[in-house]
Amino acid sequence: MKLINTLLVLTVSSVIALSAQARDKRDYHEMVYEQGCKTCHDQGMKAFPSDNSCLQCHDMAEVAELTKREGHEAKQNPHDSMHYGQEAPCMECHGEHTKKQAICMDCHNFDYPKFK
């Protein structure tokens, strides 16, 4: 019984710590944290959220429009790229609990100053 209680405390502490870590890094998603991890982790806690999970709140056409660039940078839209169109997997670039970089940076040196 003592072992079970200890494991429960450790599990709850880990979840709280993970939520706090995410909250510190991603304040723009704070409203989702209170609803629980499964709000985004629709494929289980050990898997990345699916694109459908992201698209429940984010409209890809709107995101592509917000990240649209002009002039010589017009083809550098990470959400409407010449390689992936609007189909790049969200988790390739974005991470809630760990810092990531845009997949474009594997080959290019574009500057995305507002990258989250």
TIVO-220866 format. One record per atom (N, C-alpha, C): residue in three letters; z, y, x. Coordinates in pm, whole numbers, padded with zeros to 5 digits, always signed. Atoms other than C-alpha are relative to their C-alpha. Last residue first. Layout:
# TIVO-220866
alaZYX/...
END
This chain:
# TIVO-220866
lys-00135+00046+00037/lys-03117+02952+00689/lys+00005-00149+00009/phe-00014+00144+00015/phe-03417+03118+00857/phe+00145-00038-00027/lys-00086+00026+00115/lys-03421+03495+00795/lys+00023-00149-00022/pro-00130-00063-00013/pro-03551+03583+01143/pro+00096-00027-00115/tyr-00049-00003+00138/tyr-03833+03328+01127/tyr+00140+00059+00001/asp-00131-00059+00017/asp-04018+03392+01455/asp+00032+00005-00149/phe-00009-00104+00102/phe-04306+03158+01519/phe+00143+00051-00007/asn-00112-00088-00032/asn-04294+02963+01846/asn+00006+00118-00097/his+00027-00144-00001/his-04510+02670+01745/his+00123+00078+00042/cys+00127-00031-00068/cys-04514+02294+01813/cys-00026+00149+00018/asp+00031+00113-00087/asp-04171+02153+01719/asp-00126+00029+00083/met-00043-00029-00136/met-04086+02500+01589/met-00020-00116+00096/cys+00109-00073-00067/cys-04290+02437+01275/cys+00031+00021+00149/ile+00085+00102-00060/ile-04024+02183+01172/ile-00116+00063+00076/ala+00122+00026+00074/ala-03794+02480+01112/ala-00086-00101+00074/gln+00103-00100-00026/gln-03463+02447+01288/gln-00124-00039-00078/lys+00132+00058-00021/lys-03143+02273+01190/lys-00096+00112+00038/lys+00102-00099-00029/lys-02772+02353+01199/lys-00132-00073+00027/thr+00035-00011-00142/thr-02560+02087+01041/thr-00110+00103+00016/his-00119+00022-00081/his-02372+02062+00712/his-00027+00009+00150/glu-00118-00065+00055/glu-02627+02205+00470/glu+00118-00008+00095/gly-00115+00090+00000/gly-02945+02129+00654/gly+00121+00075-00048/his-00128-00052+00049/his-03288+02285+00613/his+00108-00106+00004/cys-00035-00130-00059/cys-03600+02214+00817/cys+00141+00046-00035/glu+00060-00006-00134/glu-03700+01852+00764/glu+00042+00128+00071/met-00098+00037-00102/met-03449+01843+00476/met-00059-00008+00140/cys-00102-00105-00020/cys-03684+02034+00246/cys+00092-00030+00118/pro-00133+00042+00048/pro-03973+01788+00286/pro+00107+00103+00036/ala-00088+00039-00112/ala-04296+01982+00345/ala+00136-00040-00056/glu-00053+00137+00008/glu-04507+01974+00026/glu+00089-00041+00117/gln-00136-00017+00053/gln-04586+02342-00036/gln+00073-00134-00008/gly+00005-00070+00128/gly-04894+02327+00186/gly+00142+00029-00046/tyr-00069+00071+00108/tyr-04808+02079+00459/tyr-00021+00061-00138/his-00017+00143-00027/his-05028+02172+00756/his+00052-00076-00121/met+00132+00062-00007/met-05167+02511+00651/met+00009-00150+00029/ser+00066+00002-00131/ser-04820+02613+00548/ser-00136-00066-00006/asp+00138+00017+00045/asp-04686+02716+00210/asp-00087+00000+00125/his-00005+00067+00130/his-04307+02705+00247/his-00137-00013-00064/pro-00057+00135-00013/pro-04307+02782+00622/pro+00004-00078-00131/asn-00098+00017+00108/asn-04547+03073+00572/asn+00056-00142+00006/gln-00128+00050-00053/gln-04711+03133+00909/gln+00106-00014-00109/lys+00003+00146+00006/lys-05070+03165+00782/lys+00130-00063+00050/ala+00020+00049+00137/ala-05026+03534+00696/ala+00003-00152-00010/glu-00101+00104+00026/glu-04880+03620+01040/glu-00018-00068-00136/his+00027+00112-00089/his-05191+03814+01156/his+00101-00114-00016/gly+00069-00026-00126/gly-05157+04038+00852/gly-00024-00125+00083/glu+00123-00080+00005/glu-04902+03955+00585/glu-00064+00008+00138/arg+00016-00097-00107/arg-04630+03697+00538/arg-00136+00068-00011/lys+00139-00038-00027/lys-04514+03500+00234/lys-00004+00108+00107/thr+00019+00014-00145/thr-04154+03379+00253/thr-00143+00030+00043/leu-00101-00076-00072/leu-04058+03505-00094/leu-00020-00004+00151/glu+00031-00143+00018/glu-04386+03380-00243/glu+00099+00087+00078/ala+00121-00027-00078/ala-04332+03033-00100/ala-00038+00147-00009/val-00043+00000-00140/val-03976+03032-00240/val-00119+00033+00091/glu-00077-00123-00022/glu-04110+03130-00583/glu+00044+00013+00145/ala+00096-00111+00006/ala-04376+02858-00575/ala+00070+00133+00025/met+00077-00007-00125/met-04114+02607-00456/met-00102+00115-00002/asp+00139+00017+00041/asp-03871+02679-00742/asp-00088+00022+00123/his+00098-00082-00071/his-03516+02628-00611/his-00141-00032-00048/cys-00043-00141-00006/cys-03231+02508-00831/cys-00106+00092+00060/gln-00074-00026+00124/gln-03338+02160-00946/gln+00040+00147-00007/leu+00088-00066+00097/leu-03596+02172-00666/leu+00065+00017-00137/cys+00017-00141-00037/cys-03329+02097-00406/cys-00077+00075-00108/ser-00132-00061+00008/ser-03230+01772-00579/ser-00010+00150+00031/asn-00027-00028+00141/asn-03594+01684-00633/asn+00135+00065-00020/asp+00065-00127+00032/asp-03648+01721-00257/asp+00025+00036-00147/ser+00145+00009+00021/ser-03397+01442-00216/ser-00056+00140-00023/pro+00044-00024+00138/pro-03051+01507-00072/pro-00152-00014-00008/phe+00033-00139+00029/phe-02999+01350+00269/phe-00032+00015-00148/ala+00142-00033-00005/ala-02837+01011+00272/ala-00019+00149-00025/lys+00045+00020-00137/lys-02486+00889+00350/lys-00148+00030+00017/met-00065-00092-00094/met-02334+01039+00036/met-00047-00017+00144/gly-00120+00055-00062/gly-02574+00873-00203/gly+00050+00092+00110/gln+00039+00130-00056/gln-02932+00947-00305/gln+00119-00068+00069/asp+00045+00087+00108/asp-02844+01236-00539/asp-00042-00139+00048/his+00021+00133-00061/his-02646+01412-00268/his-00034-00102-00108/cys+00118-00001-00087/cys-02697+01760-00418/cys-00032-00139+00055/thr+00090-00099+00059/thr-02462+01760-00716/thr-00130+00005+00081/lys+00109+00071+00065/lys-02314+01442-00571/lys-00096+00094-00072/cys+00106+00034-00096/cys-02108+01655-00335/cys-00121-00064-00066/gly-00010+00126-00072/gly-01897+01807-00609/gly-00124-00031+00082/gln+00053+00104+00088/gln-01931+02072-00878/gln+00002-00138+00067/glu-00104+00034+00097/glu-01702+02303-00680/glu-00045-00109-00096/tyr-00105+00083-00061/tyr-01947+02296-00393/tyr+00105-00045-00099/val+00025+00142+00025/val-02242+02421-00601/val+00115-00087+00049/met-00019+00028+00142/met-02129+02785-00630/met-00020-00148-00034/glu-00141+00019+00033/glu-02087+02799-00251/glu+00022-00039-00146/his-00008+00119+00085/his-02459+02747-00188/his+00143-00024-00051/tyr+00092-00017+00112/tyr-02523+03100-00054/tyr-00006-00124-00090/asp-00065-00069+00110/asp-02209+03068+00160/asp-00091+00019-00121/arg+00100-00023+00104/arg-02374+02809+00378/arg+00061+00068-00123/lys+00135-00016-00052/lys-02195+02778+00711/lys-00100+00043-00106/asp+00001-00099-00106/asp-01833+02832+00615/asp-00142+00030+00046/arg-00022-00131+00061/arg-01882+02651+00286/arg-00004+00110+00106/ala+00123-00043+00065/ala-02035+02356+00467/ala+00016+00139-00059/gln+00099-00022-00105/gln-01739+02324+00701/gln-00129+00052-00063/ala-00036-00126-00066/ala-01496+02371+00413/ala-00101+00033+00108/ser+00031-00108+00093/ser-01674+02101+00214/ser+00031+00135+00062/leu+00145-00009+00006/leu-01667+01868+00514/leu-00041+00114-00093/ala+00046-00059-00126/ala-01298+01940+00572/ala-00150+00018-00001/ile-00041-00141+00001/ile-01217+01876+00206/ile-00050+00070+00127/val+00083-00066+00100/val-01416+01552+00211/val+00031+00149-00004/ser+00136-00008-00055/ser-01249+01442+00534/ser-00093+00074-00095/ser-00001-00102-00106/ser-00903+01526+00401/ser-00139+00018+00059/val-00008-00130+00067/val-00973+01327+00083/val-00003+00112+00103/thr+00126-00021+00071/thr-01085+01029+00290/thr-00002+00136-00068/leu+00103-00026-00100/leu-00790+01054+00530/leu-00134+00030-00066/val-00028-00133-00056/val-00542+01084+00242/val-00106+00037+00101/leu+00030-00097+00105/leu-00699+00784+00069/leu+00019+00142+00050/leu+00146-00009+00008/leu-00695+00583+00390/leu-00043+00102-00104/thr+00046-00068-00122/thr-00326+00661+00441/thr-00151+00018-00003/asn-00034-00142+00013/asn-00248+00570+00081/asn-00048+00080+00120/ile+00089-00056+00102/ile-00434+00240+00120/ile+00026+00148-00019/leu+00133-00011-00060/leu-00253+00165+00446/leu-00099+00062-00098/lys-00006-00114-00089/lys+00085+00237+00284/lys-00136+00025+00066/met+00000-00119+00083/met+00000+00000+00000/met+00000+00125+00087/
END
